[in-house]
């Protein structure tokens, strides 16, 4: 209950903030010089750490990679459940709850995805998308160290996610929920695995973008903003060749 009280306070504050600031209705560039410097830092980390990990990951047998991707995706579905409620998307709520329940049990902790075979395909939702569905604009665009591109709305949404995500409740805050418990290491391990899985799945896309982009920073900015807009609208276009950019 405290988590939902916290998110209501955050949503109320943000609504007043964004209404009072009309300029945030479009994703204007903020701190571009700093963002470009952070972007270079992130790209250096990618070259040194993430890309080699992704290439090694891609050499694993396909069933292992598929099972890992299914597992992290299944845990990610937990965040969609409270956001489905906040958005009033009760049909999607059924998909989210049903998918998680079936994949966690029949699918052996989400390693397999039998829910999809019976037509359950939950949209991935987060607080940033929920705020967008209320008509709150993205605000300033900038780049965070390690976490990458974001906006004012999505960065605050990212923080709010940790208050309403059942998985974060069990791990980051080490609170027991329906008999399940975990710790901070579990949380960051799953998140890191999801990032490596995403990077590996999109290795060719990254290579092509780096090769063909005149300005890689601007290209990734455009891809990110369009992806977020599509997800807020629940557009079929969000299921593009890049997969889930929210990792």
C-alpha positions, 0 to 999 in steps of 0.5 A: 500500500505504501508503494501505491501511496508513493507513486500517487504523490509522485504522479500528482507532483509531476502533473502539476510540474508539467502543466506549469511548464509548457516547454516540456511538452516536446523533447528538447535537448538539455545539456547537449554538451554534457550529454554528448560527453556522457554518450562518449563515455557510455560508448567507451564502456560498450566497446570495452565491456558490453560488446565483448560480453554480447559477442560471447553471449551470442556464442552460447547455444540458442536454447540457453539464450532463449531461456535467459531472454524469456526469464528476464522478460518474465520478471519484467512483466511484473512491472507492467501489472501496476502500470496496467492498473494505473493506466486503466488497461484491464485487458492488458492487466489480464495478459500480464497477470496470466502470462506471469502466472503461467510462465512462472509455473508451467514455464519453469520460472519463465525459462519457457514461454507457454503463455505466448502460445495460448495468445497471452502477449502483455505489453511492457509498461513502465511509469514513464509510459503511464505518465505519457498516457496521461498526456505528460510530455517527455520534457528535456532529453539527456543522457545518463551514465551507463543508463543511456538516453532518457527524458525528464519524464522517463528518468523520474519514471525510472525512479518511480518504477522501483517503488511499484515494481514487485520485483524491486520490492522483493529484491532492492528493498528485501521485503517478502512478497507472497513468500518470495524474497531476494536481495539487491544482488538479485535485482542488479544481476537480472537487470544486467543480464537483460542488458547483455541479452538486449545488446547481443540480440541487437549486435548487428543493428548497432554495427550497422548504425555505427557504420551508416550514421553521420552522427551516432548520438543523434541517430540513437536519440531519434530511435529512443524518442520514437520508440518511447512514443510508440510504446506510449501509444501501444503502437504495433511499430514498437515491436521493431527490429530493435526489440525492447529498448527499455532494457 
